[in-house]
Amino acid sequence: MNDLRQITWMSSQWKRFRRLIWGATSAVWLLCSSGILLLGEEDFLVRMALLAMFALSTFAAIYLLLVARRESKKLERLAIETRARLQEEKAQKAQAGK
């Protein structure tokens, strides 16, 4: 039962991490986009730096979201296996008690 609680807790942490990634990425996108739009023509290098940061943050967010999704799926499968094992043990105990 303790294993199942730990798996559930870890799964919720990965879900929080995914929300955190979305929030941070959205903030970076907003800052980069507004900086690109509000800067004048004379600030070409700054615009390119903001564009590069926009692209890099997008790729980093995609990678982190894929990793978080993979780990969440792995934990879901582990939770299903643990629940099945616990039900099987419970059934065996019930048969042994008869």
MODELLER restraints for C-alpha pairs under 7 A, 6 or more apart:
rsr = mdl.restraints
at = mdl.atoms
rsr.add(forms.Gaussian(group=physical.xy_distance, feature=features.Distance(at['CA:4:A'], at['CA:79:A']), mean=6.19, stdev=0.5))
rsr.add(forms.Gaussian(group=physical.xy_distance, feature=features.Distance(at['CA:4:A'], at['CA:82:A']), mean=6.53, stdev=0.5))
rsr.add(forms.Gaussian(group=physical.xy_distance, feature=features.Distance(at['CA:7:A'], at['CA:75:A']), mean=6.36, stdev=0.5))
rsr.add(forms.Gaussian(group=physical.xy_distance, feature=features.Distance(at['CA:7:A'], at['CA:79:A']), mean=6.36, stdev=0.5))
rsr.add(forms.Gaussian(group=physical.xy_distance, feature=features.Distance(at['CA:11:A'], at['CA:72:A']), mean=5.79, stdev=0.5))
rsr.add(forms.Gaussian(group=physical.xy_distance, feature=features.Distance(at['CA:11:A'], at['CA:75:A']), mean=6.23, stdev=0.5))
rsr.add(forms.Gaussian(group=physical.xy_distance, feature=features.Distance(at['CA:14:A'], at['CA:68:A']), mean=6.07, stdev=0.5))
rsr.add(forms.Gaussian(group=physical.xy_distance, feature=features.Distance(at['CA:14:A'], at['CA:72:A']), mean=6.41, stdev=0.5))
rsr.add(forms.Gaussian(group=physical.xy_distance, feature=features.Distance(at['CA:18:A'], at['CA:65:A']), mean=6.22, stdev=0.5))
rsr.add(forms.Gaussian(group=physical.xy_distance, feature=features.Distance(at['CA:18:A'], at['CA:68:A']), mean=6.54, stdev=0.5))
rsr.add(forms.Gaussian(group=physical.xy_distance, feature=features.Distance(at['CA:21:A'], at['CA:61:A']), mean=6.47, stdev=0.5))
rsr.add(forms.Gaussian(group=physical.xy_distance, feature=features.Distance(at['CA:25:A'], at['CA:57:A']), mean=6.63, stdev=0.5))
rsr.add(forms.Gaussian(group=physical.xy_distance, feature=features.Distance(at['CA:25:A'], at['CA:61:A']), mean=6.57, stdev=0.5))
rsr.add(forms.Gaussian(group=physical.xy_distance, feature=features.Distance(at['CA:29:A'], at['CA:54:A']), mean=6.02, stdev=0.5))
rsr.add(forms.Gaussian(group=physical.xy_distance, feature=features.Distance(at['CA:32:A'], at['CA:50:A']), mean=5.35, stdev=0.5))
rsr.add(forms.Gaussian(group=physical.xy_distance, feature=features.Distance(at['CA:32:A'], at['CA:51:A']), mean=6.89, stdev=0.5))
rsr.add(forms.Gaussian(group=physical.xy_distance, feature=features.Distance(at['CA:32:A'], at['CA:54:A']), mean=5.99, stdev=0.5))
rsr.add(forms.Gaussian(group=physical.xy_distance, feature=features.Distance(at['CA:36:A'], at['CA:47:A']), mean=5.32, stdev=0.5))
rsr.add(forms.Gaussian(group=physical.xy_distance, feature=features.Distance(at['CA:36:A'], at['CA:50:A']), mean=6.58, stdev=0.5))
